Amino acid sequence: MRILKQVASWVVYRMTLQGKKAPVHAICEQSEWDAIELARPGYHLLIKSGIVNEGEAERFARGATVAAEGEVTDSKATARN
């Protein structure tokens, strides 16, 4: 019997938190993001989707910054230049 493993896709998003000046990035599986977005459309900002594993999503969430216009940059790469 062949067992198929379902491949999860991960996303990084910016949480909207009242009273916080610094943005807070979070990760979740795509299906969880779909539920979050369905419950409150547009409340949180999706930064990146289609990430293949949780570790990569964690690294991206720690290193990514989002400009006011919503442009995503890698803050570590910017600091090195």
N, C-alpha and C positions, 0 to 999 in steps of 0.2 A: 504494500500500500504506500502510495506517495503522499507525503505531507508537504503542503505548501505553506510557506511562511509569508504572512502579509507584511509588506515593507511599509513602514511608517515614514511619513514626511514631516519634518519639523519646521516651525516658524519662530521668528524673533519679533517681538512687538514691544512698543513703548506703552507702559501702563499709565493711565491717567489717574493720578492720586492728588486729592485736594491737600494743599498746604506743603507740598514738596516742590522745592525749587529745582533740584537736579532731576533729570529724567531717570526713570527706573525701567530697565529693560528686563523682559521675561521671555521664557521659551515655553513652548508646548507643542504637542502633536497637531497636525493640520486639522484633524477631526475636532479637537478641543477648541482650536481657533474658530472653526466654523460655528460651534455652539456659542462661543463668547460673542462673536459678531452678530449672530442671530438674536441673542438676548438684548444687546445694546449696539445697534449698528453705528459705526463711526466713533464710538466712545474712546476706544484705544486705537493706536496707530500701528498698522502692520509695517514692519521695517523690511523683512525678507522672508520669503517662503521657499519651499522646495529644497530645504536643507536635508541631506541624506542621513545624518545621524545626530544623536543628542550631543555628543562631544563637540562636533563642529558648530552646532547651534549655540552651545555655551560659550565657546571661544568668540564667536561672532558677537554675541550679546555683550560680552565684557569689553570688546574692542571697538564696537560701532558707536558712532555718534550721529545724531540726526540734526541737520541744520533747520532753521526756522521754516524753510520752504519745503521740508520733507526730504531733502537730498541726503542720502546715506553715504557716510564716509567712514573709512577705517582710521580711528584716532591714533592707533599705534603707528601706522604707515605715515600719517601726517606728522607725528612727533619726530620720526626719524629723518624727515626731509628738511 
